[in-house]
Amino acid sequence: MAFLQIARRLLRHRRLMRRMRFSRAQDELRKLTQDFCEAGTLAARTRRASHLFAFVWSEGGDRTFSIRLLRWIGLMEQNPSLNREFQKSWLLLLSELDSVPLFADAGLPAHHGLFSELVRRLFGRVLPSARKVTDAGLLFTNIFSSPRAVERFSSLEPAVYERLFQLLWPSQGFQSCLRVQRDLSQSLRLLATRVGGRGVTAAVRARGTTQDVHDSPFYRLIFATEMFVNKSKVGNESEWRLTERMLWREVVHKCRLELDHVHLQMEDAGVSSALVYDLQSIESALERMELLSDAFSAGENTLSTKESRVAARALLNTLVRGRLDDTRVSLLFRQNLTLLARKTVERTGHSGDHYVARTRSDYWQMWRAAAGGGILTVFTAALKLRIVGFHLPLFVEGFLVGTDYAVSFILLQIFHLALATKQPSMTAAALAGIVRENRGVSRWSKISAYAAQISRTQLAAAFGNVIAVCIGGVIFEHLWFRTFHAHYLSPASAEHAYHGMNPFESGTIIFAAFTGVILWIGGLAGGWAENFVVYHRIPDAIIQHPIGYQLGSRNMHRIADWLERNVAAWSNSIVLGYLLGLSPVIARFFGIPLDVRHVTLNTGMVALAASQFGASVFRESWLYYAIAGVAVTFVLNLGVSFSIASTVALRAYNVSRGEQIRIIKFVFEQFLKSPMDFIFPRKTDTLASSIEATTGHHLVTVPSEPADGD
């Protein structure tokens, strides 16, 4: 009984304390509201309004916030005199604030360098904001200074938002605050001018449907916006306004169609970071202009219309989040990474198509190409082991090994041979094309189909490489021993070769994953080089070079054609070769015990080491550990490089993390449902055909006859 009495007293005490806290909170809300109403200057009104709403939105837990907001709304609804004073001061504040920077800049891409923008945001964290007192963005920054406050505002229940909106915006609409209407129209003009300026640059017009500036929809948007925001005194004004709004939206639609056409033309004309930034800025500005136009049109009506409330809420949610995003350092890095990812994948490129087999004939051709690649890799691995055996200075050793790899990879390209896990430059862009052109299950299924194509093609390449390099290694060792009466590798080199592939005694797992990153970088370098040549029209410059008078026009055309066909493949091969050769050397220079593990190259080394033991090698346990290391290396080489390419493609188009997880689950489910599709192609692959149509790019062209270069 005594225990129950103590519990009741504690419960009564807790309820009493809660009432006291709520009573103090309501008193504080009334005091902050009265202080705002009594403010005599703009600076005082801005400061006290910030204190009032920051107290509501930023302090306490979510439950406390909900109760505090409802109490303030109830206080205003139940106290007409205080409500009238608040409305008067609030409208006065709105009429004094300049909202153009907020409407036209908050959350939109700013053309700043990464370093200068980073310094600005870091200083903004420490020092007070240097905004003018008339800047409405200052009020938003003070109130919604944390992601939690922004989320609370964005997730307000409709009923609560309706009551809050009634308090903050009078039923007369813009007639009560013409300053807001003027700022909306000025913001629309400003954004239209930015879109027009970026949309008529030479790079955009060269890839668009119009060559003349006056025909560009981006240029026409300026005049359509001017007609839209100006009132006409002739005839029925509301009817005229509706007509102008429809015409304005038609021009915006044409701008979006022009953007789509520019994206498609990047395939042939190339892409640059500045161009990608301009297109992204235009897209963001058009989205903001649509929000502003909805609010502008709705604000001319009374608050009783549902359109007014919906438009205002959509705009306010965007501005609140955008103003916070302008101060976040982490978001700045993500935006720059997204810009880099978009630059990486906007152009597909034309090299490495034969690394993705769609039909059965292409699949068996991959086997033949992989067998030839395995034979060539025997000599590559043998030369690499001999270079390492000389114990040369680190840089010299890395340079010679890298040259060995680069020459071998170039020979692979010349003779149309294949190397397992070597990622083509078009992989990320092909994935990006699927992401850009599809939504929902259609996107998932096509990504799954493309992953299946990559998987079975790389499996064919890996098995073809491994079988050929093992047989070739045995034959090479046998011929070497019969010719020189000694094994090609010394006992120490042989032991290092096979023990180095043991996944339990070495860093094979880490090294193989690191090699996957290098493979992706090699493909990226190939795509970048090809894009550079196309964007800067290097083949045309070669054809027009004055030396053509001595060499002849036909020879200059041949040189230009050769460069355009082979720049991606050769740059990919050279960069990949030297990365594989020099990365371990550079890592050791910094004291990092890093190495590379490529499935075909390291299989060749193991084959050369094991072949000197003859048939007795099958009784050695280290052989099976090395085989396990080869399997792990293949999975990590392919898995890491393809995962990075996929992540870059998804990041480029802001695919949410939740959808990324759903895509992975969908691909895994498709693998469990039809595992043979990831191993061997069907007679007809309808999904692959749809992928080809989506990306506008032939994913498979396995040449049956030798050609120059690629």
N, C-alpha and C positions, 0 to 999 in steps of 0.2 A: 504494500500500500504506500509506504514512504517513497519507494522508487517511482510509482506512478505519479505521486504528487510532485516530485522533483521534475519528472518529464513534462507534466502539464505546465509547471512554472516556466521551464525553459522554452516551451512552445509559445506561451503567452508573451514571454520576453522577446523572442525572435519576431513575433508578429508586431509587437509594439515598436521594436527597432526598425522594422521594415516600413511601418507607417510613418515613422519619424523621418527616415531617409527619403521616402516619396514626398512627404510634406516639404522637406528642405529643398528637394529637387524642383517642386512646383513653385516654391517661393523664389528660387534662383531663376527659373524660367521667366517668371513675372518681372523680376528685377532687370534681367538682361533685355527683355522686350521693352520695358519702360526706358532703360538707358538708351536703347537704339532710337526710340521715338523722340527723345529729348536732345539728340545730337544736333549741333548747329552747323557743322561743316561737313564737306564731302569726306575728308579724311576720318573724321570721327564716326560718320555713318558707316563707312566701309569697315573700320576697325571693330565697331560694336556689332555690326551684322555678322562679321566673322566670328566674334566671340559667341554670339547667340547660337548660330547654326553649328559651329564646331562643338559646342557643349552638347547639342542634341545628337550629332552624328558620330563623334569621335571618341567620346568617353564611355567607359563601362562596357559590360558584355552585351551580347545581342538582345537578350531579354530586357535588360535595363534600357537599351536604346529604343526598343519598341514601345515600352511603357512611357518613356520620356517624350517621344515624338507624339504619341496619342494624347498625353497630358497637355502638351503645348497646343496642339490642334484644338483640343477641348477647351482650353483656357481662352483661346481666341474666339471660338464659336460662342462661348457663354458670356463673354465680356464685350458687348458691342462697342462701347466707347474706346476700349483699348485696341480693338480690331480696327476701328476707323483711324485711330492715330497711327497704328502700324502701317495700314494701307497707304496713308498719306506719305509717311516717311519712306516707305519701300518704293513707291512710284517716283518720288523725288530722287532717290538713289539711282533707280534705273535710268531716269532721264539725264543723269549726270555722268554715268559710266560709258566708256567707249568699248563696245562689244565686238568691233571689227577684228582685232587681233585674236579674240577668243573664237569667233565664228570661223575665221579664215585660216587660222594657224594651228589651233590646238589639235595635237595628235596627227597632223599631216607631216609627211617627210620634209625635213629641212635640209637644204643643200649645204651642209657643213662637212668639213673633213672629220674623220673619226676622232683624231686627237683633239682638235679644237672644241668639238662638241662634248667630248669626254671631260675636258677641263672645265667647260662652262657648267656642266651638270654637277661636277664634284664641288665646285665653288658654291653652287646654288644650295648644296646640302649644308654648307657651313655658314655662309653669309646670308643676310636678309635679301629678299628678292629686290632687284633694282627696277621693277616695273613702276610706271607712273601710277599715281594715285587714282587716275581716271580709268585705268585698265581693268576691265571686268574680270580678266583672267586672274588678277591678284586675289579677288574675292573667292573664286573657285579654288585656287591653290591653297588658301588658308583654311577653307572648310573641308575640302576633300583631299587631305594631305596623306592619306594612307590607303592601301588597297582595300582594307576592311571598310572604311567609310564609303569608298566608291561602290563596293559590292552591296552595302546596305541600301544605298540610294537606288541602284539598278534593280534590286530585288524587292522593292516595295510592292505590297499587295495593291491591286487596282483600286480597291475601295479607299485605302489610306491615301494613295496617290491622288485620287479625285478630290478628297477633302483638302489635302495640302495645296493642290493646284488652285483650288477656289480661293485660298488665302493669298497665294503669291501672285496671282494674275487676275485682274478684275474682269468682269463680264463684258466691259466695253472693248476689250481687245486692244488693237493698236491705237484706237482713238484716245485711250488714256495714257499711252506712252509712245509717242511718235518716234522717239529716239531709237527704240528697238527696231521699229519698221525701217527706219533709215539705215541702221547698221546692218540689217539683213540684206537690204538692197545693195549697200556698198560692198558687203562681203561677196555677194553673188557676182558683182562686177569684177572685183579683185580676182576671184578664183577663175572666172571666165578669161580674164586677161592672161593669167598664168597658163591655163590650158592652151590658149591660143598661141602664146609664145613658145611653149615647148612642143606643141603639135605641128608647127610649121617649120621646124628645123630641117636642115638638109637631110639628116639621117632618117628622120621619120618620113619625109616626103619621098625619099628614094625607095622606101619600102611600102608606101601607101598606094592608094588608088588615084590620087591627084598629084600632079606635078606643079600646078600653079597655086600660089598662096591663096588667091581669092576663091578658089574652088574647094579649099580644105574645109571640112566640117568643123575643125577646131577653130579656124578663123571665123567662120560664120556663127559660132557659138557666142562670140562677143556681141554681135548685133542682135541675135535672138534673145540674149539675156537682157540687153538694154530695153528692147521692146517689152519684155516680160515685166520688168520692175517698174516701168513708167506707167503712170495712170493716164487714161485717155478720157477726155471730157465729151467725146463725141459719141452719141448713141447710148445704148445700154452698156454701162460700164462692166457689170458682172459678166455679161455675155462676152464682151470683148476680152476681158481678163481670161476667161476659160479658153477662148480661142488661142490667145497668145501663149497660154501655158501648154496647150496641146502642141503648138508649133515648136515651143522650146524643148519639150520632151522628145519630139521627133528629131531635132538636131542632136540632142544628147545621145539618142539611140544610134544615129549615124556616126557619132564619135566613137561609140563602143564598137560598131562594125569596123570602123577604120583601124582601131586598136587590134582587133582580131586579125585583120589582114596584115598588119605590120608584124605581128607575132609569126604568122605563117611565112612571110617573106624573109624572116631572119634565117630560114633554112638555106636560102640561096645567097643572100646578101651579107650574112655575118651579123655579129652582135658585139656591142661594147658595154662596159659598165655604165657609162654616161647615158647610153640609149636605154638600158634597162631601168636606170633610175628615172629617166624622163617618163617612160611608159608607166612605171609604178606610181609616180606623182600624178600623172593625168588620171589614172584609174581612181586614186584616192580622192582627188579633187572633184571628179564627177560624182562620186558617191556622196561627198559632203554637200555639193550643190543640190543634189536631189533632196537631201534632208532639209537644207535651208529653204528650198523652194516650197516644200510641203508646209513648213512652219510659216513662211511668208504668206502663202495663199490662205492658210487656215487662220492666221492672226488677223486678217482683215474681217473675218466673221466674228460672231460673238462666241463666248466661251461655251455656250450651250451645245455647240456642235461637237460630235464625237471626234471628227477629223482634227479639230484644234488640239484636243487633249492628246490624241495618239501622236500627232506630228511633233508636238512640243516634247513629249516624253522621249521619243526616238532621238530627237536632236540633243536634249539635255543629257541623256545617257552617254551619247557619243562624246559630248564636250567634257563631261565630268571625267570620263576615262581617259580621253585624249590629253587633258591638262595634266593629269597625274603621269601619264606615259612620257610627257615631255621632260620630266625630272628624273626618270629612272635610268640608272647606269646599265643595269642588266638588260633592260629592253633595248638600249642603244646597241649593245653587242649582238643581240638576237636579230635586230633589224639589219645590221650590216652583214651578218652571216646569211640572212635570207636574201639580201641583195646579191651577195656573192654566189649563193646557190642558184638564184634565178639566172644570173649571168652564165653559170656553168652549164645549165641544162636547156637554155632557150634554143640552142642550135644543136641539131643531132649530129652532124658530121657524116662522113661517108666511108669511114674506115672501120675494118673489123667486122663487117657484116657476116663473114663466113664463120664467125665464132658463135652464131645463133642459128641452129639448124631447125627447119620447120617440117620439111617433108622427109620421107624415108631415104630418098636418093641423096638429099643433103646430109642426112645422118651418116650414111655409109661413106660418103665422100669425106666427112669429118674423120672417120676411122682411118682412111687412107692418108689424109693429110697429117693426122696425129702420128701414124706409124713413121712417116718420113721425118716429122719433127723429132721423134724419139731417136732415130738413127743419127741425126745431126747433133742432138744433145749429148750423145756419147762422146763425141770429140770435144764439145764445149766443156763437159765435166772433166774429161781427161786433162785438157790444157789448164783448167782452173786448179786442179790438184797439183799439177806440176809447178805452176806459178807459186802456190802456197808453200810447196816443198822447198823452194829456193830461199825462204826466210828473208825476203827483201825488206827494205824499209816500208813502214806501214803505208804511206801515201803511194809509193811506187807499186806495192802489191795491190792496193785497192784500185788504182788506175788501170793496171794491166788486167785484173779480173773484170773490171767494168767494161774494158774494151773487148775482152773475150766474149762477154755476154752480149754487148751491143752488136758486134759483128755477127754473132750467131742469130740474134733476133732479126737483123736485117736480111740475112740469108733466108730465114723462115718466110719473110714477106716476099722476097724475090721469087722463091720457088713455090709459093702458095702452100706452105706447110703450117701446121698448127702446134701451139704450145698450150698445155692445160693451164687453166685458171688465168691466162692472160686476158685482162678485161678490155674489150673494145671501147673506143672513145664514145660510141653512141649509146652505151648501156643506160647511163643516167638520163640522157635526153629522151630515149625511147620510153623509159618509165615516166618521165615528166609529161610526155605526150599523152599517155594513158590517164595520168592524174588530171591533166588540164581539160581533157575532152569528155571525161566520164564522171558520174556521180553514183554513190551508193553501191548496190550489188554489182552493177555493170563495171564499175571501177575495180572492185575486188576481184571479180572473175577474170578480168583481163590481166590484172597484175599476177594472179595465180597462173594463168596460161603462160604469161611471159616467163615467170619463175620456172615453170615446168620446162619451157624451151631451153633456158639457160642451164638448168640442172642436167637434162639428158644430153645436151651438147657437150657440156664440160665433163660429164661422166665418160662419154665416148672419147673425148680428147685425152682424158686422164688414163683410161685403160689402154688406148692406142699408144700414148707416150710411154707408159710404164712397161708394157709388154715389149715394145720395140727397143727401149733403152736397156732393158735387162738382157734381151738376146744380143743386142749390139755390144753391150759391155762384156759379155762372155766371149764373143767372137774377137773383140778387140784385144782382150787379155791373152787369149789363145794365140793369136797371130803375133803379138808382141813377144810372148815367151818363146815361140818357135824361132823368131827372127833374132832376138837379142839374148836368149837363154837366161832371162831374168824376168821377175815380175815387174809390171809397170809401176806399182806402188810399193814403197818401202813398208815394212811391218808397222812402223809408227804411223805412217799416213793412212794405211788401211784401217788400223784400229781406231784412229780418230774419225774416219769416215763412217764406220758403222756404229760406234758408240755415240757419235754425235746425233744420231737419229733416234736413239732410245728415249721415248717420251718420259721415262721415269728417272733417268740418270742425267738428263741434260735439259736445257731450256727450250726444247723443240716446240712446245705448245706456245710459249711466248713469242719465239722467233717466227713461227709460222703465222701467227696472228699479225705480227709486225710486217711480215712479207705481204700479207693481204692488203695492208695499208699502202705499201709501195706499189703493188699492182694497180690499185685504184688511182694513185697519183700518176702512174705511167699513162693510163687511159685518159686521165684528165689533161695531161700535157699534150697528148696527141690531138684531142679535141680543141685545146686552146691554140695550138700552132696552126691547125687547119682554119679555125675561125679567124685568126690574125691575118693569114694569107688572103682569105676571101674578103674580109671586112675592108682591108686596105687595098684590095684589088691588085695584089702583087703580080698575078699572071698578066693582067692587062698592062701593068707597068713594064714587065719584061718584053712584051710584044712591041711596045712603043719605044723601047730603049734605042738610042742612036746607034749602038753597036750592031743593030740589025742590018744596017747598010753593008757591013762587012760579012756578017754570018749568013745573011739571007732571011727573008720573012718566014719561010717554011721552017727553018731551024729554030727561030725564035718561038714560033708557035709550038713546036715539039717540046722545047724546054719548059714553056709555060704549062702545057698540058701535063708533062711529067711531074712538075712541082705540085700542081693542083691534085693529081691523083695520089701522090706518094708522101706529101708533107706530113699527114697525120700518122701514117704507118711508120715512117722512118723516125719522126720525132718521138713517137711512143716507144719504139725499139731502143733508140739511143738513150733517152731519159731513163727508161726502165733498167737498161743494162748498167748504166753508171750508178744509179741508185742502189741496185743490188750489190755492186762491187764496192762502192765507197761508204755506204751507210755503216757497216761494221767497223770500218777504219775510223770514221769520224766519232763513232760512239766510244771506241777504245781510247781515242785521244782524250775524251772527257772522263775516262775511267769507268765507262758503262760496258759491262760484258754482254754486248748485243751482237746478234748474228742474224743471218737470213736463212730461211728454209723454204725452198721451192720444190714442189712435189716431183717434177720431172728431173730437174738438175740434181737434187739430192738423191733420187733413186738411181741416177746414172753413177754417182759417186759410190753408193752402196754396192751396185752391181760390179763395178771395177774392183772394189775391195773384196767382195765375196767370191768372185770368179777365180781368184788365185788359190782358193782352198779346194776346188773341185767339188765332187758330189758329196764329200764329207761335210760341206757347209750346212746341209740340211739337218745335221745332228747338233748344230750349234744353237743355243738359245738366243744368242744376240741377233741372229738373223730374223727371228720372229718378232723380237722387240723392234728391230729396224723396220720391218713390214708394218707393224702397228704405228710406228712413227710416220711412215709414208701416208697411211690412211688418215691420221690426224692432221698431217700437213695439208692434204688435199681439202679436207673439210674446212679447215681454218683459212687457207688461201682463198678459196671460193667464197666461203660464208662471210668473211670480213669484208672483202672487196665488194661483193654484191650488196651487203648490208649498208655499207657507206653510200654506195650509189643510190640505193633506195631511200635512205634517210635524206640525202641531199635533194632528191627529186620531190619528196614529200614536204620537206622544209620550204622548198622554193615556192610552193603554192599553199603554205600555211595549213596543211592538213593537221587536224588536231591529234593530240596524243591518244585520245580515246579511239579515234578512227584507225590510227596506226595499229593499235592493239587488235582491233577487230579485223583488220586486213591480215595480220599475222595469223590470227586464229582461223580465218577463212582459208588461207593457203595451207595451213596444217591440216584442216579438215579435208580439203581437196586431196591432199597427199594420202591421208588415211583412206579416203574413199576410192581413189584411183591411183595407186602408187606407180603403176606401169606407165602412166602419162609422164612421170618425172624421170623415167628410165629409157623409154622407147617411144618414138612418135607413132601416132595412129596413121591409118591410110589417108584420112581427111581430118584436118585440124581446123574446124570452123572458128574456134576462138582465136587461133593465130591469124586467120584471115581478117577477123574483125580488128585485131590489134594493128595489123598492117594498114588497114583503112583508116584507123583512128590517128595514127602517128603520121600518116602520109609518107611513110618511109619503108623501103623494102628491108625487112629484118634479115633476110637470108638471100645471099647471092653467092653461092659457092662456085668459083670458076672451075670449069672442067678442062680448060686449056690455058697454058701459060700466057700471061700478058705482061706488059711492061710495068714493073713496080708492084703496086698493091696487090 
